Amino acid sequence: PSEAGFLEAEGPLERTCRVRQSQLAAMVDEQTAAKAYEVQLPDLGPYRVAFTANGRRLLLGGRKGHVAVARWEGGFHVLS
């Protein structure tokens, strides 16, 4: 990447949405890689995820109607 904090596709056919968290963790420093987390919600998915611009809050929406809001401040906390 030309700038820190961005994920850039190498060509017009590459999709950044297909990059796995494990691949990203292998490309960053140890402190950043330690912030990776896994959320397993197998019963009400598949899920769509939206993050705020600063990455501290996220919204999860499941196909079967489940909605959750979470925040990252010193750890991962589910708000609803």
C-alpha positions as protocol buffer text, in pm:
chain_id: "A"
residue {
  index: 1
  type: PRO
  ca { x: 0 y: 0 z: 0 }
}
residue {
  index: 2
  type: SER
  ca { x: 113 y: 352 z: -66 }
}
residue {
  index: 3
  type: GLU
  ca { x: -41 y: 481 z: 259 }
}
residue {
  index: 4
  type: ALA
  ca { x: -82 y: 328 z: 603 }
}
residue {
  index: 5
  type: GLY
  ca { x: -437 y: 227 z: 690 }
}
residue {
  index: 6
  type: PHE
  ca { x: -555 y: 139 z: 340 }
}
residue {
  index: 7
  type: LEU
  ca { x: -612 y: -187 z: 159 }
}
residue {
  index: 8
  type: GLU
  ca { x: -558 y: -149 z: -214 }
}
residue {
  index: 9
  type: ALA
  ca { x: -648 y: -393 z: -487 }
}
residue {
  index: 10
  type: GLU
  ca { x: -358 y: -483 z: -717 }
}
residue {
  index: 11
  type: GLY
  ca { x: -572 y: -485 z: -1029 }
}
residue {
  index: 12
  type: PRO
  ca { x: -926 y: -431 z: -1155 }
}
residue {
  index: 13
  type: LEU
  ca { x: -1021 y: -797 z: -1098 }
}
residue {
  index: 14
  type: GLU
  ca { x: -895 y: -822 z: -738 }
}
residue {
  index: 15
  type: ARG
  ca { x: -1161 y: -775 z: -469 }
}
residue {
  index: 16
  type: THR
  ca { x: -1050 y: -653 z: -128 }
}
residue {
  index: 17
  type: CYS
  ca { x: -1363 y: -800 z: 33 }
}
residue {
  index: 18
  type: ARG
  ca { x: -1213 y: -1146 z: -26 }
}
residue {
  index: 19
  type: VAL
  ca { x: -903 y: -1078 z: 187 }
}
residue {
  index: 20
  type: ARG
  ca { x: -918 y: -1280 z: 507 }
}
residue {
  index: 21
  type: GLN
  ca { x: -835 y: -1141 z: 848 }
}
residue {
  index: 22
  type: SER
  ca { x: -555 y: -1400 z: 884 }
}
residue {
  index: 23
  type: GLN
  ca { x: -394 y: -1266 z: 565 }
}
residue {
  index: 24
  type: LEU
  ca { x: -409 y: -909 z: 697 }
}
residue {
  index: 25
  type: ALA
  ca { x: -266 y: -1014 z: 1036 }
}
residue {
  index: 26
  type: ALA
  ca { x: 35 y: -1166 z: 860 }
}
residue {
  index: 27
  type: MET
  ca { x: 109 y: -830 z: 691 }
}
residue {
  index: 28
  type: VAL
  ca { x: 96 y: -599 z: 994 }
}
residue {
  index: 29
  type: ASP
  ca { x: 303 y: -552 z: 1310 }
}
residue {
  index: 30
  type: GLU
  ca { x: 249 y: -778 z: 1613 }
}
residue {
  index: 31
  type: GLN
  ca { x: 58 y: -519 z: 1816 }
}
residue {
  index: 32
  type: THR
  ca { x: -195 y: -467 z: 1537 }
}
residue {
  index: 33
  type: ALA
  ca { x: -221 y: -842 z: 1467 }
}
residue {
  index: 34
  type: ALA
  ca { x: -303 y: -902 z: 1837 }
}
residue {
  index: 35
  type: LYS
  ca { x: -622 y: -695 z: 1793 }
}
residue {
  index: 36
  type: ALA
  ca { x: -772 y: -950 z: 1553 }
}
residue {
  index: 37
  type: TYR
  ca { x: -1085 y: -1122 z: 1680 }
}
residue {
  index: 38
  type: GLU
  ca { x: -1328 y: -1386 z: 1562 }
}
residue {
  index: 39
  type: VAL
  ca { x: -1704 y: -1369 z: 1597 }
}
residue {
  index: 40
  type: GLN
  ca { x: -1893 y: -1696 z: 1552 }
}
residue {
  index: 41
  type: LEU
  ca { x: -2269 y: -1661 z: 1503 }
}
residue {
  index: 42
  type: PRO
  ca { x: -2365 y: -1971 z: 1302 }
}
residue {
  index: 43
  type: ASP
  ca { x: -2740 y: -1987 z: 1373 }
}
residue {
  index: 44
  type: LEU
  ca { x: -2873 y: -1656 z: 1244 }
}
residue {
  index: 45
  type: GLY
  ca { x: -2636 y: -1574 z: 954 }
}
residue {
  index: 46
  type: PRO
  ca { x: -2498 y: -1514 z: 709 }
}
residue {
  index: 47
  type: TYR
  ca { x: -2415 y: -1163 z: 832 }
}
residue {
  index: 48
  type: ARG
  ca { x: -2334 y: -828 z: 677 }
}
residue {
  index: 49
  type: VAL
  ca { x: -2094 y: -602 z: 865 }
}
residue {
  index: 50
  type: ALA
  ca { x: -2053 y: -223 z: 862 }
}
residue {
  index: 51
  type: PHE
  ca { x: -1783 y: -32 z: 1049 }
}
residue {
  index: 52
  type: THR
  ca { x: -1770 y: 334 z: 1149 }
}
residue {
  index: 53
  type: ALA
  ca { x: -1500 y: 540 z: 979 }
}
residue {
  index: 54
  type: ASN
  ca { x: -1268 y: 517 z: 1281 }
}
residue {
  index: 55
  type: GLY
  ca { x: -1327 y: 140 z: 1316 }
}
residue {
  index: 56
  type: ARG
  ca { x: -1437 y: 154 z: 1680 }
}
residue {
  index: 57
  type: ARG
  ca { x: -1798 y: 49 z: 1628 }
}
residue {
  index: 58
  type: LEU
  ca { x: -1956 y: -208 z: 1404 }
}
residue {
  index: 59
  type: LEU
  ca { x: -2303 y: -317 z: 1307 }
}
residue {
  index: 60
  type: LEU
  ca { x: -2384 y: -682 z: 1238 }
}
residue {
  index: 61
  type: GLY
  ca { x: -2701 y: -772 z: 1052 }
}
residue {
  index: 62
  type: GLY
  ca { x: -2806 y: -1134 z: 1006 }
}
residue {
  index: 63
  type: ARG
  ca { x: -3025 y: -1263 z: 726 }
}
residue {
  index: 64
  type: LYS
  ca { x: -3268 y: -1409 z: 981 }
}
residue {
  index: 65
  type: GLY
  ca { x: -3325 y: -1075 z: 1154 }
}
residue {
  index: 66
  type: HIS
  ca { x: -3052 y: -1065 z: 1420 }
}
residue {
  index: 67
  type: VAL
  ca { x: -2895 y: -719 z: 1464 }
}
residue {
  index: 68
  type: ALA
  ca { x: -2605 y: -634 z: 1696 }
}
residue {
  index: 69
  type: VAL
  ca { x: -2391 y: -329 z: 1764 }
}
residue {
  index: 70
  type: ALA
  ca { x: -2041 y: -369 z: 1906 }
}
residue {
  index: 71
  type: ARG
  ca { x: -1755 y: -140 z: 2001 }
}
residue {
  index: 72
  type: TRP
  ca { x: -1380 y: -177 z: 2032 }
}
residue {
  index: 73
  type: GLU
  ca { x: -1237 y: 19 z: 2325 }
}
residue {
  index: 74
  type: GLY
  ca { x: -971 y: -182 z: 2504 }
}
residue {
  index: 75
  type: GLY
  ca { x: -1154 y: -499 z: 2395 }
}
residue {
  index: 76
  type: PHE
  ca { x: -1452 y: -617 z: 2196 }
}
residue {
  index: 77
  type: HIS
  ca { x: -1787 y: -533 z: 2364 }
}
residue {
  index: 78
  type: VAL
  ca { x: -2129 y: -624 z: 2224 }
}
residue {
  index: 79
  type: LEU
  ca { x: -2380 y: -347 z: 2299 }
}
residue {
  index: 80
  type: SER
  ca { x: -2699 y: -515 z: 2181 }
}
